[in-house]
Amino acid sequence: MKADIKEDLLTAGGIAKELGVSDAKVKKAINELAIQPKAKKGACSYYARDELTKIKEALT
C-alpha cells in the first residue's frame, strides 16, 4: 500500500520533469496557487498528482 501512495506523490522537480519545464517555474506556480504539500520528508515536499493539472494550467 505504501508503494501506491508514493506513486501518487511528486516533488516539484518530478512535476517539472513531467511537464517539461524548469523546477523554478513549477515552484513559482505552486507558491502563486498556494498549493500545500500532501507530505513532507526532511526538506522535500511531496504534492498530489491531481495538483498537476492546476500547475500545468498556471504555466500556460
N, CA, C and O atoms as a Tripos MOL2 file, in Angstrom:
@<TRIPOS>MOLECULE
protein
  240   239    60     0     0
PROTEIN
NO_CHARGES

@<TRIPOS>ATOM
      1 N           0.8150   -1.1910    0.0000 N.3       1 MET1
      2 CA          0.0000    0.0000    0.0000 C.3       1 MET1
      3 C           0.8640    1.2630    0.0000 C.2       1 MET1
      4 O           0.5050    2.2470   -0.6460 O.2       1 MET1
      5 N           1.9730    1.2540    0.6970 N.am      2 LYS2
      6 CA          2.8550    2.4140    0.7170 C.3       2 LYS2
      7 C           3.3650    2.7470   -0.6760 C.2       2 LYS2
      8 O           3.5300    3.9230   -1.0010 O.2       2 LYS2
      9 N           3.6180    1.7460   -1.5040 N.am      3 ALA3
     10 CA          4.0960    1.9850   -2.8640 C.3       3 ALA3
     11 C           3.0560    2.7540   -3.6640 C.2       3 ALA3
     12 O           3.4080    3.6310   -4.4520 O.2       3 ALA3
     13 N           1.7700    2.4360   -3.4700 N.am      4 ASP4
     14 CA          0.7030    3.1430   -4.1720 C.3       4 ASP4
     15 C           0.6670    4.6100   -3.7690 C.2       4 ASP4
     16 O           0.5000    5.4850   -4.6190 O.2       4 ASP4
     17 N           0.8200    4.8800   -2.4960 N.am      5 ILE5
     18 CA          0.8040    6.2520   -2.0080 C.3       5 ILE5
     19 C           1.9940    7.0120   -2.5740 C.2       5 ILE5
     20 O           1.8430    8.1510   -3.0170 O.2       5 ILE5
     21 N           3.1580    6.4110   -2.5670 N.am      6 LYS6
     22 CA          4.3730    7.0510   -3.0600 C.3       6 LYS6
     23 C           4.2420    7.4090   -4.5340 C.2       6 LYS6
     24 O           4.7170    8.4650   -4.9520 O.2       6 LYS6
     25 N           3.6080    6.5500   -5.3320 N.am      7 GLU7
     26 CA          3.4520    6.8050   -6.7570 C.3       7 GLU7
     27 C           2.5210    7.9780   -7.0280 C.2       7 GLU7
     28 O           2.6240    8.6080   -8.0810 O.2       7 GLU7
     29 N           1.6260    8.2830   -6.1180 N.am      8 ASP8
     30 CA          0.6770    9.3730   -6.3050 C.3       8 ASP8
     31 C           1.2350   10.7220   -5.8630 C.2       8 ASP8
     32 O           0.5770   11.7460   -6.0490 O.2       8 ASP8
     33 N           2.4230   10.7440   -5.2880 N.am      9 LEU9
     34 CA          3.0300   11.9810   -4.8220 C.3       9 LEU9
     35 C           4.2530   12.3280   -5.6570 C.2       9 LEU9
     36 O           5.0320   11.4530   -6.0360 O.2       9 LEU9
     37 N           4.4100   13.6150   -5.9370 N.am     10 LEU10
     38 CA          5.5320   14.0900   -6.7400 C.3      10 LEU10
     39 C           6.1950   15.2820   -6.0590 C.2      10 LEU10
     40 O           5.5270   16.0780   -5.3990 O.2      10 LEU10
     41 N           7.5020   15.4000   -6.2200 N.am     11 THR11
     42 CA          8.2020   16.6030   -5.7770 C.3      11 THR11
     43 C           8.0350   17.6640   -6.8580 C.2      11 THR11
     44 O           7.5620   17.3670   -7.9550 O.2      11 THR11
     45 N           8.4180   18.8910   -6.5540 N.am     12 ALA12
     46 CA          8.3650   19.9580   -7.5620 C.3      12 ALA12
     47 C           9.2350   19.5780   -8.7590 C.2      12 ALA12
     48 O           8.8760   19.8540   -9.9040 O.2      12 ALA12
     49 N          10.3730   18.9470   -8.4920 N.am     13 GLY13
     50 CA         11.2530   18.5000   -9.5720 C.3      13 GLY13
     51 C          10.6080   17.4340  -10.4340 C.2      13 GLY13
     52 O          10.7680   17.4380  -11.6550 O.2      13 GLY13
     53 N           9.8840   16.5240   -9.8120 N.am     14 GLY14
     54 CA          9.1740   15.4780  -10.5490 C.3      14 GLY14
     55 C           8.0670   16.0540  -11.4120 C.2      14 GLY14
     56 O           7.8510   15.6110  -12.5400 O.2      14 GLY14
     57 N           7.3680   17.0440  -10.8750 N.am     15 ILE15
     58 CA          6.3160   17.7140  -11.6470 C.3      15 ILE15
     59 C           6.9440   18.4320  -12.8340 C.2      15 ILE15
     60 O           6.4280   18.3610  -13.9500 O.2      15 ILE15
     61 N           8.0530   19.1190  -12.5990 N.am     16 ALA16
     62 CA          8.7440   19.8410  -13.6680 C.3      16 ALA16
     63 C           9.1700   18.8890  -14.7780 C.2      16 ALA16
     64 O           9.0320   19.2050  -15.9600 O.2      16 ALA16
     65 N           9.6860   17.7320  -14.4000 N.am     17 LYS17
     66 CA         10.1230   16.7460  -15.3850 C.3      17 LYS17
     67 C           8.9440   16.2570  -16.2210 C.2      17 LYS17
     68 O           9.0600   16.1280  -17.4400 O.2      17 LYS17
     69 N           7.8170   15.9840  -15.5780 N.am     18 GLU18
     70 CA          6.6320   15.5070  -16.3020 C.3      18 GLU18
     71 C           6.0800   16.5640  -17.2530 C.2      18 GLU18
     72 O           5.5840   16.2390  -18.3320 O.2      18 GLU18
     73 N           6.1680   17.8390  -16.8440 N.am     19 LEU19
     74 CA          5.6200   18.9180  -17.6640 C.3      19 LEU19
     75 C           6.6340   19.4740  -18.6600 C.2      19 LEU19
     76 O           6.2730   20.2310  -19.5620 O.2      19 LEU19
     77 N           7.8990   19.1010  -18.4970 N.am     20 GLY20
     78 CA          8.9440   19.5710  -19.4050 C.3      20 GLY20
     79 C           9.2930   21.0400  -19.2050 C.2      20 GLY20
     80 O           9.6140   21.7420  -20.1640 O.2      20 GLY20
     81 N           9.2310   21.5050  -17.9560 N.am     21 VAL21
     82 CA          9.5800   22.8880  -17.6310 C.3      21 VAL21
     83 C          10.6000   22.8840  -16.4940 C.2      21 VAL21
     84 O          10.9200   21.8340  -15.9370 O.2      21 VAL21
     85 N          11.1050   24.0710  -16.1580 N.am     22 SER22
     86 CA         12.1120   24.1510  -15.1010 C.3      22 SER22
     87 C          11.4860   24.0100  -13.7110 C.2      22 SER22
     88 O          10.3010   24.2750  -13.5110 O.2      22 SER22
     89 N          12.3150   23.5870  -12.7670 N.am     23 ASP23
     90 CA         11.8840   23.4730  -11.3690 C.3      23 ASP23
     91 C          11.4050   24.8250  -10.8460 C.2      23 ASP23
     92 O          10.4150   24.9050  -10.1180 O.2      23 ASP23
     93 N          12.1210   25.8890  -11.2270 N.am     24 ALA24
     94 CA         11.7880   27.2290  -10.7370 C.3      24 ALA24
     95 C          10.3840   27.6470  -11.1610 C.2      24 ALA24
     96 O           9.6520   28.2490  -10.3740 O.2      24 ALA24
     97 N          10.0050   27.3350  -12.3910 N.am     25 LYS25
     98 CA          8.6600   27.6870  -12.8680 C.3      25 LYS25
     99 C           7.5960   26.9390  -12.0760 C.2      25 LYS25
    100 O           6.5630   27.5070  -11.7210 O.2      25 LYS25
    101 N           7.8510   25.6740  -11.8040 N.am     26 VAL26
    102 CA          6.8920   24.8710  -11.0380 C.3      26 VAL26
    103 C           6.7870   25.3980   -9.6090 C.2      26 VAL26
    104 O           5.6820   25.5420   -9.0850 O.2      26 VAL26
    105 N           7.9100   25.6830   -8.9810 N.am     27 LYS27
    106 CA          7.8940   26.1970   -7.6080 C.3      27 LYS27
    107 C           7.1690   27.5420   -7.5350 C.2      27 LYS27
    108 O           6.4450   27.8090   -6.5760 O.2      27 LYS27
    109 N           7.3650   28.3820   -8.5450 N.am     28 LYS28
    110 CA          6.6770   29.6760   -8.5860 C.3      28 LYS28
    111 C           5.1670   29.4630   -8.6940 C.2      28 LYS28
    112 O           4.3940   30.1130   -7.9900 O.2      28 LYS28
    113 N           4.7480   28.5530   -9.5740 N.am     29 ALA29
    114 CA          3.3190   28.2600   -9.7440 C.3      29 ALA29
    115 C           2.7240   27.7020   -8.4490 C.2      29 ALA29
    116 O           1.6160   28.0730   -8.0640 O.2      29 ALA29
    117 N           3.4540   26.8170   -7.7820 N.am     30 ILE30
    118 CA          2.9870   26.2410   -6.5170 C.3      30 ILE30
    119 C           2.7780   27.3510   -5.4840 C.2      30 ILE30
    120 O           1.7750   27.3580   -4.7690 O.2      30 ILE30
    121 N           3.7260   28.2840   -5.4090 N.am     31 ASN31
    122 CA          3.5990   29.3960   -4.4590 C.3      31 ASN31
    123 C           2.4310   30.3060   -4.8160 C.2      31 ASN31
    124 O           1.6660   30.7050   -3.9390 O.2      31 ASN31
    125 N           2.2870   30.6390   -6.1020 N.am     32 GLU32
    126 CA          1.2060   31.5270   -6.5390 C.3      32 GLU32
    127 C          -0.1690   30.9060   -6.2980 C.2      32 GLU32
    128 O          -1.1210   31.6050   -5.9520 O.2      32 GLU32
    129 N          -0.2630   29.5920   -6.4820 N.am     33 LEU33
    130 CA         -1.5350   28.8940   -6.2850 C.3      33 LEU33
    131 C          -1.7650   28.4970   -4.8270 C.2      33 LEU33
    132 O          -2.8280   27.9860   -4.4740 O.2      33 LEU33
    133 N          -0.7660   28.7360   -3.9920 N.am     34 ALA34
    134 CA         -0.8200   28.3940   -2.5610 C.3      34 ALA34
    135 C          -1.1470   26.9120   -2.3460 C.2      34 ALA34
    136 O          -1.9340   26.5580   -1.4680 O.2      34 ALA34
    137 N          -0.5340   26.0650   -3.1570 N.am     35 ILE35
    138 CA         -0.7310   24.6190   -3.0360 C.3      35 ILE35
    139 C           0.1210   24.1080   -1.8790 C.2      35 ILE35
    140 O           1.3150   24.3940   -1.8000 O.2      35 ILE35
    141 N          -0.4960   23.3620   -0.9980 N.am     36 GLN36
    142 CA          0.1940   22.8030    0.1590 C.3      36 GLN36
    143 C           0.6150   21.3650   -0.1440 C.2      36 GLN36
    144 O          -0.1310   20.6230   -0.7840 O.2      36 GLN36
    145 N           1.7960   20.9700    0.3090 N.am     37 PRO37
    146 CA          2.2280   19.5890    0.0870 C.3      37 PRO37
    147 C           1.3590   18.6000    0.8580 C.2      37 PRO37
    148 O           0.8550   18.9060    1.9380 O.2      37 PRO37
    149 N           1.1950   17.4220    0.2890 N.am     38 LYS38
    150 CA          0.4370   16.3600    0.9610 C.3      38 LYS38
    151 C           1.3100   15.6380    1.9770 C.2      38 LYS38
    152 O           0.8110   15.0410    2.9310 O.2      38 LYS38
    153 N           2.6300   15.7000    1.7570 N.am     39 ALA39
    154 CA          3.5700   15.0610    2.6780 C.3      39 ALA39
    155 C           4.8970   15.8070    2.6210 C.2      39 ALA39
    156 O           5.2230   16.4520    1.6240 O.2      39 ALA39
    157 N           5.6540   15.7060    3.7090 N.am     40 LYS40
    158 CA          6.9930   16.2880    3.7620 C.3      40 LYS40
    159 C           7.9310   15.2610    4.3660 C.2      40 LYS40
    160 O           7.5900   14.5550    5.3150 O.2      40 LYS40
    161 N           9.1210   15.1960    3.7910 N.am     41 LYS41
    162 CA         10.1580   14.3360    4.3490 C.3      41 LYS41
    163 C          11.4400   15.1490    4.3220 C.2      41 LYS41
    164 O          12.0230   15.3700    3.2600 O.2      41 LYS41
    165 N          11.8710   15.5880    5.4790 N.am     42 GLY42
    166 CA         13.0210   16.4750    5.5480 C.3      42 GLY42
    167 C          12.6890   17.7870    4.8560 C.2      42 GLY42
    168 O          11.6790   18.4210    5.1610 O.2      42 GLY42
    169 N          13.5400   18.1890    3.9250 N.am     43 ALA43
    170 CA         13.3210   19.4350    3.1870 C.3      43 ALA43
    171 C          12.4520   19.2340    1.9510 C.2      43 ALA43
    172 O          12.0720   20.2070    1.2990 O.2      43 ALA43
    173 N          12.1360   17.9910    1.6250 N.am     44 CYS44
    174 CA         11.3690   17.6920    0.4080 C.3      44 CYS44
    175 C           9.8710   17.7460    0.6660 C.2      44 CYS44
    176 O           9.3690   17.2000    1.6490 O.2      44 CYS44
    177 N           9.1720   18.4180   -0.2380 N.am     45 SER45
    178 CA          7.7090   18.4670   -0.1910 C.3      45 SER45
    179 C           7.1670   17.6030   -1.3100 C.2      45 SER45
    180 O           7.6840   17.6220   -2.4270 O.2      45 SER45
    181 N           6.1300   16.8500   -1.0120 N.am     46 TYR46
    182 CA          5.5090   15.9620   -1.9910 C.3      46 TYR46
    183 C           4.0770   16.4140   -2.2390 C.2      46 TYR46
    184 O           3.2950   16.6070   -1.3080 O.2      46 TYR46
    185 N           3.7580   16.5770   -3.5110 N.am     47 TYR47
    186 CA          2.4450   17.0790   -3.9100 C.3      47 TYR47
    187 C           1.6400   15.9760   -4.5710 C.2      47 TYR47
    188 O           2.1950   15.0770   -5.2040 O.2      47 TYR47
    189 N           0.3270   16.0550   -4.4160 N.am     48 ALA48
    190 CA         -0.5730   15.0620   -5.0040 C.3      48 ALA48
    191 C          -0.5410   15.1780   -6.5250 C.2      48 ALA48
    192 O          -0.4440   16.2750   -7.0750 O.2      48 ALA48
    193 N          -0.6220   14.0460   -7.1840 N.am     49 ARG49
    194 CA         -0.6070   14.0160   -8.6440 C.3      49 ARG49
    195 C          -1.7640   14.8310   -9.2310 C.2      49 ARG49
    196 O          -1.6360   15.3820  -10.3240 O.2      49 ARG49
    197 N          -2.8860   14.9120   -8.5190 N.am     50 ASP50
    198 CA         -4.0240   15.6620   -9.0540 C.3      50 ASP50
    199 C          -3.7830   17.1730   -9.0850 C.2      50 ASP50
    200 O          -4.5550   17.9040   -9.7070 O.2      50 ASP50
    201 N          -2.7270   17.6510   -8.4270 N.am     51 GLU51
    202 CA         -2.3590   19.0720   -8.4940 C.3      51 GLU51
    203 C          -1.6610   19.3980   -9.8140 C.2      51 GLU51
    204 O          -1.5220   20.5670  -10.1750 O.2      51 GLU51
    205 N          -1.2290   18.3770  -10.5230 N.am     52 LEU52
    206 CA         -0.5020   18.5480  -11.7790 C.3      52 LEU52
    207 C          -1.2940   19.3880  -12.7760 C.2      52 LEU52
    208 O          -0.7190   20.2410  -13.4510 O.2      52 LEU52
    209 N          -2.5880   19.1630  -12.8780 N.am     53 THR53
    210 CA         -3.4330   19.8920  -13.8210 C.3      53 THR53
    211 C          -3.4740   21.3770  -13.4820 C.2      53 THR53
    212 O          -3.3610   22.2190  -14.3720 O.2      53 THR53
    213 N          -3.6340   21.7030  -12.2050 N.am     54 LYS54
    214 CA         -3.6670   23.1060  -11.7780 C.3      54 LYS54
    215 C          -2.3520   23.8010  -12.1070 C.2      54 LYS54
    216 O          -2.3390   24.9310  -12.5930 O.2      54 LYS54
    217 N          -1.2540   23.1160  -11.8370 N.am     55 ILE55
    218 CA          0.0650   23.6950  -12.0840 C.3      55 ILE55
    219 C           0.2810   23.8830  -13.5790 C.2      55 ILE55
    220 O           0.7930   24.9170  -14.0090 O.2      55 ILE55
    221 N          -0.1050   22.8970  -14.3650 N.am     56 LYS56
    222 CA          0.0440   22.9830  -15.8200 C.3      56 LYS56
    223 C          -0.7430   24.1720  -16.3700 C.2      56 LYS56
    224 O          -0.2370   24.9100  -17.2140 O.2      56 LYS56
    225 N          -1.9670   24.3610  -15.9010 N.am     57 GLU57
    226 CA         -2.7970   25.4830  -16.3520 C.3      57 GLU57
    227 C          -2.1720   26.8190  -15.9640 C.2      57 GLU57
    228 O          -2.2500   27.7810  -16.7280 O.2      57 GLU57
    229 N          -1.5570   26.8910  -14.7950 N.am     58 ALA58
    230 CA         -0.9280   28.1290  -14.3400 C.3      58 ALA58
    231 C           0.2980   28.4780  -15.1800 C.2      58 ALA58
    232 O           0.6750   29.6460  -15.2770 O.2      58 ALA58
    233 N           0.9120   27.4780  -15.7780 N.am     59 LEU59
    234 CA          2.1140   27.6990  -16.5810 C.3      59 LEU59
    235 C           1.8080   28.0760  -18.0260 C.2      59 LEU59
    236 O           2.7000   28.5000  -18.7610 O.2      59 LEU59
    237 N           0.5500   27.9220  -18.4370 N.am     60 THR60
    238 CA          0.2090   28.2380  -19.8350 C.3      60 THR60
    239 C          -0.4590   29.5830  -19.9600 C.2      60 THR60
    240 O          -0.8090   29.9990  -21.0640 O.2      60 THR60
@<TRIPOS>BOND
     1     1     2 1
     2     2     3 1
     3     3     4 2
     4     3     5 am
     5     5     6 1
     6     6     7 1
     7     7     8 2
     8     7     9 am
     9     9    10 1
    10    10    11 1
    11    11    12 2
    12    11    13 am
    13    13    14 1
    14    14    15 1
    15    15    16 2
    16    15    17 am
    17    17    18 1
    18    18    19 1
    19    19    20 2
    20    19    21 am
    21    21    22 1
    22    22    23 1
    23    23    24 2
    24    23    25 am
    25    25    26 1
    26    26    27 1
    27    27    28 2
    28    27    29 am
    29    29    30 1
    30    30    31 1
    31    31    32 2
    32    31    33 am
    33    33    34 1
    34    34    35 1
    35    35    36 2
    36    35    37 am
    37    37    38 1
    38    38    39 1
    39    39    40 2
    40    39    41 am
    41    41    42 1
    42    42    43 1
    43    43    44 2
    44    43    45 am
    45    45    46 1
    46    46    47 1
    47    47    48 2
    48    47    49 am
    49    49    50 1
    50    50    51 1
    51    51    52 2
    52    51    53 am
    53    53    54 1
    54    54    55 1
    55    55    56 2
    56    55    57 am
    57    57    58 1
    58    58    59 1
    59    59    60 2
    60    59    61 am
    61    61    62 1
    62    62    63 1
    63    63    64 2
    64    63    65 am
    65    65    66 1
    66    66    67 1
    67    67    68 2
    68    67    69 am
    69    69    70 1
    70    70    71 1
    71    71    72 2
    72    71    73 am
    73    73    74 1
    74    74    75 1
    75    75    76 2
    76    75    77 am
    77    77    78 1
    78    78    79 1
    79    79    80 2
    80    79    81 am
    81    81    82 1
    82    82    83 1
    83    83    84 2
    84    83    85 am
    85    85    86 1
    86    86    87 1
    87    87    88 2
    88    87    89 am
    89    89    90 1
    90    90    91 1
    91    91    92 2
    92    91    93 am
    93    93    94 1
    94    94    95 1
    95    95    96 2
    96    95    97 am
    97    97    98 1
    98    98    99 1
    99    99   100 2
   100    99   101 am
   101   101   102 1
   102   102   103 1
   103   103   104 2
   104   103   105 am
   105   105   106 1
   106   106   107 1
   107   107   108 2
   108   107   109 am
   109   109   110 1
   110   110   111 1
   111   111   112 2
   112   111   113 am
   113   113   114 1
   114   114   115 1
   115   115   116 2
   116   115   117 am
   117   117   118 1
   118   118   119 1
   119   119   120 2
   120   119   121 am
   121   121   122 1
   122   122   123 1
   123   123   124 2
   124   123   125 am
   125   125   126 1
   126   126   127 1
   127   127   128 2
   128   127   129 am
   129   129   130 1
   130   130   131 1
   131   131   132 2
   132   131   133 am
   133   133   134 1
   134   134   135 1
   135   135   136 2
   136   135   137 am
   137   137   138 1
   138   138   139 1
   139   139   140 2
   140   139   141 am
   141   141   142 1
   142   142   143 1
   143   143   144 2
   144   143   145 am
   145   145   146 1
   146   146   147 1
   147   147   148 2
   148   147   149 am
   149   149   150 1
   150   150   151 1
   151   151   152 2
   152   151   153 am
   153   153   154 1
   154   154   155 1
   155   155   156 2
   156   155   157 am
   157   157   158 1
   158   158   159 1
   159   159   160 2
   160   159   161 am
   161   161   162 1
   162   162   163 1
   163   163   164 2
   164   163   165 am
   165   165   166 1
   166   166   167 1
   167   167   168 2
   168   167   169 am
   169   169   170 1
   170   170   171 1
   171   171   172 2
   172   171   173 am
   173   173   174 1
   174   174   175 1
   175   175   176 2
   176   175   177 am
   177   177   178 1
   178   178   179 1
   179   179   180 2
   180   179   181 am
   181   181   182 1
   182   182   183 1
   183   183   184 2
   184   183   185 am
   185   185   186 1
   186   186   187 1
   187   187   188 2
   188   187   189 am
   189   189   190 1
   190   190   191 1
   191   191   192 2
   192   191   193 am
   193   193   194 1
   194   194   195 1
   195   195   196 2
   196   195   197 am
   197   197   198 1
   198   198   199 1
   199   199   200 2
   200   199   201 am
   201   201   202 1
   202   202   203 1
   203   203   204 2
   204   203   205 am
   205   205   206 1
   206   206   207 1
   207   207   208 2
   208   207   209 am
   209   209   210 1
   210   210   211 1
   211   211   212 2
   212   211   213 am
   213   213   214 1
   214   214   215 1
   215   215   216 2
   216   215   217 am
   217   217   218 1
   218   218   219 1
   219   219   220 2
   220   219   221 am
   221   221   222 1
   222   222   223 1
   223   223   224 2
   224   223   225 am
   225   225   226 1
   226   226   227 1
   227   227   228 2
   228   227   229 am
   229   229   230 1
   230   230   231 1
   231   231   232 2
   232   231   233 am
   233   233   234 1
   234   234   235 1
   235   235   236 2
   236   235   237 am
   237   237   238 1
   238   238   239 1
   239   239   240 2
@<TRIPOS>SUBSTRUCTURE
     1 MET1         2 RESIDUE 1 A MET
     2 LYS2         6 RESIDUE 1 A LYS
     3 ALA3        10 RESIDUE 1 A ALA
     4 ASP4        14 RESIDUE 1 A ASP
     5 ILE5        18 RESIDUE 1 A ILE
     6 LYS6        22 RESIDUE 1 A LYS
     7 GLU7        26 RESIDUE 1 A GLU
     8 ASP8        30 RESIDUE 1 A ASP
     9 LEU9        34 RESIDUE 1 A LEU
    10 LEU10       38 RESIDUE 1 A LEU
    11 THR11       42 RESIDUE 1 A THR
    12 ALA12       46 RESIDUE 1 A ALA
    13 GLY13       50 RESIDUE 1 A GLY
    14 GLY14       54 RESIDUE 1 A GLY
    15 ILE15       58 RESIDUE 1 A ILE
    16 ALA16       62 RESIDUE 1 A ALA
    17 LYS17       66 RESIDUE 1 A LYS
    18 GLU18       70 RESIDUE 1 A GLU
    19 LEU19       74 RESIDUE 1 A LEU
    20 GLY20       78 RESIDUE 1 A GLY
    21 VAL21       82 RESIDUE 1 A VAL
    22 SER22       86 RESIDUE 1 A SER
    23 ASP23       90 RESIDUE 1 A ASP
    24 ALA24       94 RESIDUE 1 A ALA
    25 LYS25       98 RESIDUE 1 A LYS
    26 VAL26      102 RESIDUE 1 A VAL
    27 LYS27      106 RESIDUE 1 A LYS
    28 LYS28      110 RESIDUE 1 A LYS
    29 ALA29      114 RESIDUE 1 A ALA
    30 ILE30      118 RESIDUE 1 A ILE
    31 ASN31      122 RESIDUE 1 A ASN
    32 GLU32      126 RESIDUE 1 A GLU
    33 LEU33      130 RESIDUE 1 A LEU
    34 ALA34      134 RESIDUE 1 A ALA
    35 ILE35      138 RESIDUE 1 A ILE
    36 GLN36      142 RESIDUE 1 A GLN
    37 PRO37      146 RESIDUE 1 A PRO
    38 LYS38      150 RESIDUE 1 A LYS
    39 ALA39      154 RESIDUE 1 A ALA
    40 LYS40      158 RESIDUE 1 A LYS
    41 LYS41      162 RESIDUE 1 A LYS
    42 GLY42      166 RESIDUE 1 A GLY
    43 ALA43      170 RESIDUE 1 A ALA
    44 CYS44      174 RESIDUE 1 A CYS
    45 SER45      178 RESIDUE 1 A SER
    46 TYR46      182 RESIDUE 1 A TYR
    47 TYR47      186 RESIDUE 1 A TYR
    48 ALA48      190 RESIDUE 1 A ALA
    49 ARG49      194 RESIDUE 1 A ARG
    50 ASP50      198 RESIDUE 1 A ASP
    51 GLU51      202 RESIDUE 1 A GLU
    52 LEU52      206 RESIDUE 1 A LEU
    53 THR53      210 RESIDUE 1 A THR
    54 LYS54      214 RESIDUE 1 A LYS
    55 ILE55      218 RESIDUE 1 A ILE
    56 LYS56      222 RESIDUE 1 A LYS
    57 GLU57      226 RESIDUE 1 A GLU
    58 ALA58      230 RESIDUE 1 A ALA
    59 LEU59      234 RESIDUE 1 A LEU
    60 THR60      238 RESIDUE 1 A THR
